[in-house]
Amino acid sequence: MLSNKKITVLGAGMVGRTIARELAKQHQVTSIDFSTENLRRLAEKDATITCISADLSHSDTNFRELLSDADLVVSAVPGFLGYQVLEQIILCGKNVVDISFFPESISPLHQLAIEKNVTAVMDCGVAPGMSNLILGQCIHKMEITEFVFYVGGLPILREPPFEYKAPFSPIDVIEEYTRPARLRKAGNAITLPALSEKELIHFEELGELEGFNTDGLRSLLDSYPNIPDMSEKTLRYPGHAQLIETLQSIGFFKEEHLAATAKVLLESWLQKEDDQDVTAMKVIVRGIQNQQPITIEYSLIDYYDQQQKLSSMSRTTGYTCCAMAEWMLQGNITKKGVFPPEIMGEDDALFGFIIQYLQHRNVNWKKKVYQ
């Protein structure tokens, strides 16, 4: 039986559809997207979801009308739309969980949310998202000296030359490869090129994967300025990064060629509904506890759900977002503003709720402690 909560999900891409289907098990869900094809796919999976076609990028879009009866909004639009859409949601006075991963600073939106009496949680996916929540959970339990996480969504079938499919917006993947990576070393904030400092990381079930710098720390650099070493690396099958670097070196990513390059890559990287994938992730926190060195490691290996035909990346990202949405709907977050997930992760009850929520959906984080 559905609850009386009404949730509007903006964006019906692969992750947005998973979020809508999950939340519709308990709530009344409306999905809004410009793509009628995305909406058709969603309606085929769950006829209880109300599907509305609207261009969320258009300046004339009436967000107040679209969101008028929503108790909560989830923003799952591509990153290039994320900031402007979140701003419109806040202007409508609606609480929101956001996974659009936009690059802009949240400071202006934070003040706006306070004025509009809105609670917004941004970056609430798997990475950023779970990585932030884990660091927030550790921050008051130890003196942290190093934080690093590795994450990748990979196809089970390795098709050359890229051995890659995009489990979320392919445009956002290209942005990962072109935007410089911000990190911290020995207490100093530095910027390195994306794809730099490649290293091999071993996963028991998958073998060797290759990690390289991308700009995934985001709000963590500002939230915890006293952690001396912080980095994030994207995982791919070995050789993928070198191929992307080759394309860069011969000019494929220059501004005048980027549109054509993106068109080719988007076609090559298109992940179909039944393409099986795996999400691999390690979050490592090192520091001092009770005057002794300690390392806390959370790891995740998650596979495509063959029964429900759901990609792993859409599950691990979408279900984290859904857990935060459920926590908010229960009235457990009262402070107003725009908050990164690490601040929420400092709440033991919230963190435990999210871990348990994911476990019930067979997304199993494993924790190891080394002393």
SULRA-V884137 format. One line per field, one symbol per residue. ss: DSSP state (h for helix, s for strand, l for the rest). phi: phi as a letter, one per 40 degrees, with the letter a starting at -180 (. if undefined). psi: psi as a letter, one per 20 degrees, with the letter a starting at -180 (. if undefined). Layout:
BEGIN
ss=???
phi=???
psi=???
END
This chain:
BEGIN
ss=lllllssssslllhhhhhhhhhhllllssssssllhhhhhhhhhhllllsssslllllllllhhhhlllllsssslllhhhhhhhhhhhhhllllsssllllllllhhhhhhhhhlllssssllssllshhhhhhhhhllllsssssssssssssllllllllllslllhhhhhhhhhllsssssllsssssllllllssssslllsssssssllllllhhhhlllllsssssssslllhhhhhhhhhhlllllhhhhhhhhhhhhhhhsllllllsssssssssssssllsssssssssssslsllllslhhhhhhhhhhhhhhhhhhlllllllsssshhhhhllhhhhhhhhhhhhllllllsssssl
phi=.ccccbbbbchbcdcdcccccccccbbcbbbbaccccdcccccccaccccbbcaccccccccccccbdbccabbbbcddccdccccdcccdcgbcabbbcfcccccdcccccccccgbbbbcfcbcacicdcdccdccccbaccbababbaabbccccccccfabccbdccccccdcbcdccabbfgbcbbbcdgcfcacbcbdcbgcbbbacbcbcfcccccbccccbaabbcbbcdhccccccccccbgcbcdcbccccccccccccdccdbccbbbbabbbbbibbfgbcabbbbbabbbdccccfbccccccccccccccccccccgcbbcbhbbccccccccdccccccdcdcdcbgbbcbbbbbb
psi=pqrjppppoopkagghhggggghihiroppppqhohgghggghhhoiipppppqoiiphipnhgghjgjphqqpolrqhiigghggghgghikpqqppkilqiqqighhghghghjlqppprkmcgoqehggggghhihjirophppqqpqqpqqgonpqhhlqqoiaohhhghhhihpqppappkipprpqqqjrlqqppppgiibpqpqqprmihdhhhhhmiiohoprppqprqphghhgghggghjjhjqgiihgggggghhghjporhjpprqpppppppqbppljqqqppppqpopqpohgilpqghhghgghgghghgggghikiohqqappqhhhhiiogggghgggggggijkoopppqpp.
END
